[in-house]
Each structure stands twice: as structure tokens, then as C-alpha cells.
Amino acid sequence: MEEPRIEGIEEVVIAVNEADKAVEYFKDLFGLSFPLGWELPQEKIKVRSERIAGTQLQFIEATQPDSVVAKFIKEKGEGLNHMAFRVKNLGEMVRRLKEKGVKFIPDEPVEIENDKLPVEASRVQYIFIHPKSAFGVLIELIEPK
């Protein structure tokens, strides 16, 4: 079995009220185009993404008022939502971290398939480390399948 490890920073994710407006602003400021976009109906979000030196910069926008992102913006305002590490052997990493008392959201990794995902594969597994287990930062662990 391959040792679990972090291979890089996959995403830096900013929650915004209007992703298209944020894209236009960053395009004007930095010349970024955010050519990729998709929706994740199960998460009730719309995503716009630009890859910079191997890391995605994403804007996420709630598509429903009861989504986690809508609640985040209501409570904290627009801003940094989470960062994601690209990992190898996610299942074993989660097992080891649980042994150390790390809390996850949800409790087990979720698998999704989307041909617009800008990672090494269109199918990924992911899980979030609860901010209480990571100095107040929501951290996503993501593994291309």
C-alpha cells in the first residue's frame, strides 16, 4: 500500500455572491480568464476556475439559499472559504487522521464524476477536515481517481 501524502495545493476557494462579477473583477485586475465553470447540484454551488501554476483559484456561488455556501456568506461575508490539498491514498490518510482525533465533514470521503473538473481526472474523491480540527480553516482533501 502506498503511503498517504499531500502532493500539492489543488484549490484556493473564495465564496462570493456573484461568481461572474468576481471573475470580471479579477480579469480586469490580473488578466485572469477563469475559463472553466461547472455546477455541483449536490453541493448547490456554481464554480468558476482558473489554474495558476498548478493550483486552481476558484470562485464559488450558492445556487440555493439553503446551501452551505449561502450560509457561510450570510455568517461571515464573502471571502476565503477553504483550501484543498491534492492527496495520494485518501482512504488511508483519513483513517490515520481519525486515529489522531481529526473531525471530518462528511464522515467518509465522497466520490463525484464530472467531465468539467479541472483535476487530473474527471472522477475524484474528497472530504473536508472540520475547521475545529485545523486552526479554524476548512481544508479539503481531494484525490483524483
N, C-alpha and C positions, 0 to 999 in steps of 0.2 A: 504494500500500500504506500502510495506517495505521501510524503509529509505535507500537511496543510501549510499554506503560506500565502502571504499577500504578495501579489505580483505587480501591483500598481494602483494608482488612483484612477478609477473609472469615471467618476462623475463628481461634479460640484453642482448642487441643485439649489436654485433660487425660486422660492414661491412668490408669485405675482398675481395681481388681479387680472391683468390682461397680457398674456404672453406675446401677442403680436405687437403690442405697444412697446413692450420691453425689448423685443427683437429690433424694432425700428430704432430705438434709442441707442442700443449697443452697436447697431450698424453705423449710425451717424458718428458715435464716439470713436469706435475702434475699427470699423470696416468689416466687422464680422457679419456673416450672412445667415447663419442658423438654417442650413439647407434641409435638415431633417426634421420631420414633425410626425407625431402619431398620437393616438388616444389610447388610454388604458381604461376601458369601461369598468373593469372590476375595481379599479382604484378611483374612478370618477375624476380623471385628470386628462388634460391635454398637455403634450410635451413639445417643446422646440429645442433643438440641439445643434451645437457647433462643436467640432472636435478641434482642440488646440494641443499640439504636441502630445497626442495620445490620450488626452483626458477630455471628456465631454463637459462642456458648460451647458447646463440645461435651465430653461425656464419652465416651471410647471404652473398650470392654471386649473382651478377647480371647474368641473363641468356640472356639478350639482352642489347645492348649498349644504348638503349633509356630508360632504366628503371630508376626509382628514385634512386636506389642504385648505379647504374653506375654513375649517375650524382653526387651523394653525394661523391663518392670516387674520381671522377675527380676534384671536387672543394675543398674537404677537406682532401683527402687521407684516407687510411684505419683507422678505429678506431671506437669508441663508436658511434653507430647510434641512438639508442633510448633505453628507458626502458619502461616496461609495468607494470601497476597496474592491478591486478585481482579485479574486482568490482562486487558489487551487485546492481541491478536495474540501469543498464547503461542508459536507456532512461531518467529516472528522473534526474540522475546525469548530463547528457548532457544538459537537459532543464535548470537546475539550474545554471550550469556554463555559458551557453549562456546569461542568465539574468545578469550575472556579467561581460559580455563583453569578455569572453573567445572565441577565434577563433579555429575552428576545420578543420581538413583535413580528409576525405571529410566533407561536412556539416552535414551529418547524418550517424549513425552507419551502417556498412556493415556487412552482415552475410555470413559466409562461412561454408562449411561442408567438413571435410577431416578426414578420419579414422586414419591418422597418427599424428594428432595434439596431443601433449603431455599435454593436459589440462584435466580437469575433464570430459569433453565431447568432442565428435568429431565435434560438431557444436558450433560455437562461433559467437558473435557479437563483433566488435571492431571499434574504431575511434581514431584518433590521435589529441592531442592538439598541435596546431601550436607552434613552438619554441618561437615566439614573445609573446605568452601568458604564457610562462613558463621559463623565465630567460634564453632563448637560448637553452633549452633542448626539444627535441621531446619526448613527452610522449604518450604512447598508453594506452587506457583504453580498457580492454578486459573482456567479461563476457561469461562464458560457458553457453550453453543453454540446 
